[in-house]
């Protein structure tokens, strides 16, 4: 018996069987839109040449990816997200190494 049995029984009163019996599904997080919108300044600060001065990234390549993403030429949020996460980590831990 499922731990959510009671919840399922109550939901049967209100939801069609098609919804209740479908498989679980994920959902997306609008990181790409956030990069272009409300959090743009945060990302721009991390992708700036000054910020990347001591990093491992090729500054021109990051600049190109960022420009393509902002212009909607190509959605580059995944590459940029990985760079961003690494840079957050590097800023926190690089003095240790």
C-alpha positions in Angstrom: 0.0 0.0 0.0 1.2 3.4 -0.9 2.0 6.0 1.8 -0.2 8.4 -0.2 -3.2 6.1 -0.3 -5.5 8.5 1.6 -4.5 11.4 -0.6 -5.1 9.3 -3.7 -8.6 8.3 -2.4 -9.6 11.9 -1.9 -8.2 13.0 -5.2 -10.3 10.3 -7.0 -13.4 12.4 -6.1 -12.1 15.5 -8.0 -9.7 14.4 -10.7 -10.2 12.2 -13.8 -8.6 8.7 -13.8 -6.3 9.8 -16.7 -4.6 12.3 -14.4 -4.4 10.1 -11.4 -2.8 7.1 -13.3 -0.3 9.0 -15.4 3.4 8.6 -14.7 5.3 11.2 -12.7 6.8 14.1 -14.8 9.5 16.6 -14.2 9.4 20.3 -14.6 11.8 22.8 -16.0 13.5 25.7 -14.3 13.7 28.8 -16.5 17.4 29.5 -15.9 17.9 30.8 -19.5 15.1 33.4 -19.0 16.5 34.4 -15.6 19.9 34.9 -17.2 18.4 37.3 -19.7 16.0 38.9 -17.2 15.8 39.5 -13.5 19.2 37.9 -12.6 21.1 39.2 -15.6 23.3 41.5 -13.6 24.4 38.6 -11.3 25.4 36.5 -14.3 27.1 39.4 -16.1 29.2 40.0 -13.1 30.4 36.4 -13.1 31.0 36.4 -16.9 32.9 39.7 -17.0 36.5 39.6 -18.2 37.6 41.1 -14.9 35.8 38.4 -13.0 37.3 35.6 -15.2 40.8 37.0 -15.1 42.1 34.3 -12.7 39.8 31.6 -14.0 40.5 28.7 -16.4 37.9 29.9 -19.0 38.8 31.5 -22.3 37.3 35.0 -21.8 36.5 35.4 -25.5 34.6 32.1 -25.6 32.6 33.0 -22.5 31.9 36.4 -24.1 30.7 34.7 -27.3 28.4 32.3 -25.5 27.0 35.1 -23.4 26.3 37.2 -26.5 24.6 34.4 -28.3 22.4 33.7 -25.3 21.4 37.3 -24.8 20.6 37.8 -28.5 18.5 34.7 -28.6 20.7 33.5 -31.4 21.3 30.3 -29.6 20.2 29.1 -26.1 23.5 28.7 -24.3 22.1 28.5 -20.7 23.4 25.1 -20.0 27.0 25.9 -20.9 26.8 29.3 -19.1 25.1 27.7 -16.0 28.0 25.2 -15.7 30.6 28.1 -16.0 28.6 30.1 -13.4 28.4 27.2 -10.9 32.1 26.5 -11.3 32.9 30.2 -10.8 30.8 30.4 -7.6 32.7 27.3 -6.3 36.1 28.7 -7.4 35.5 32.0 -5.6 34.6 30.2 -2.4 37.3 27.6 -2.4 40.2 28.8 -4.6 42.2 30.4 -1.7 42.2 26.9 -0.1 43.8 25.3 -3.1 
